[in-house]
Amino acid sequence: MASLPASGKRRETLYTIPGNVPSILEMPTGCKFCTRCAEVLDRCRTEEPPLHNLGDGHLVRCHLVEERARG
């Protein structure tokens, strides 16, 4: 989520996700980043997140979008 663009702000450095990218032949079940995400939820390991349109051409697949929208 930290890599989401901030409206009207320019970021000097890019946020990176620690760990290694999984093999395309051995992708994890659920979210493709669940093995590398510091904010992983239980459902991330079993459910692929839906695609969310954040506007301005920015799309994201993350269960945290829904969690944070709920408050």
C-alpha positions in Angstrom: 0.0 0.0 0.0 2.9 2.3 0.6 3.7 2.2 -3.1 0.4 3.8 -4.0 0.8 7.2 -5.7 0.1 10.2 -3.5 -2.2 12.7 -5.2 -0.2 15.7 -6.3 3.0 14.6 -4.6 6.2 13.4 -6.2 8.1 10.7 -4.4 11.9 10.8 -4.6 12.4 7.1 -3.8 10.4 4.0 -4.7 9.0 1.7 -2.0 10.2 -1.9 -2.5 8.9 -5.2 -1.2 11.5 -7.3 0.6 12.1 -10.9 -0.4 12.3 -12.7 -3.7 9.8 -12.8 -6.5 8.2 -16.3 -6.7 8.7 -18.4 -9.8 5.9 -18.0 -12.3 5.7 -21.8 -12.2 5.1 -21.8 -8.4 3.0 -18.8 -7.7 1.4 -18.7 -4.2 -2.3 -19.3 -3.7 -4.3 -16.1 -3.1 -2.4 -12.8 -3.4 0.8 -13.1 -5.4 2.6 -10.9 -2.8 1.4 -12.7 0.3 4.8 -14.3 1.0 6.5 -10.9 0.8 4.0 -8.5 2.3 4.5 -7.0 5.8 0.8 -6.4 6.2 -0.4 -9.8 5.0 -3.9 -10.9 6.2 -5.1 -14.5 6.6 -7.4 -14.1 3.6 -4.4 -13.0 1.5 -3.1 -16.6 1.6 -6.3 -18.1 0.2 -8.2 -15.4 -1.8 -6.9 -13.5 -4.8 -7.8 -9.8 -4.2 -10.2 -8.2 -6.7 -8.9 -5.4 -8.9 -9.7 -1.9 -7.5 -9.6 1.2 -9.7 -8.1 4.0 -7.6 -8.7 6.6 -10.4 -6.3 8.4 -12.6 -5.4 5.1 -14.3 -4.1 3.5 -11.1 -5.2 -0.1 -10.5 -4.4 -2.3 -7.4 -5.1 -5.8 -6.3 -5.0 -5.7 -2.4 -7.4 -6.7 0.3 -6.2 -3.8 2.4 -8.0 -1.4 0.1 -11.3 -2.9 1.3 -10.1 -3.2 5.0 -9.0 0.5 5.1 -12.2 1.7 3.4 -14.2 0.1 6.2 -12.4 2.2 8.7 
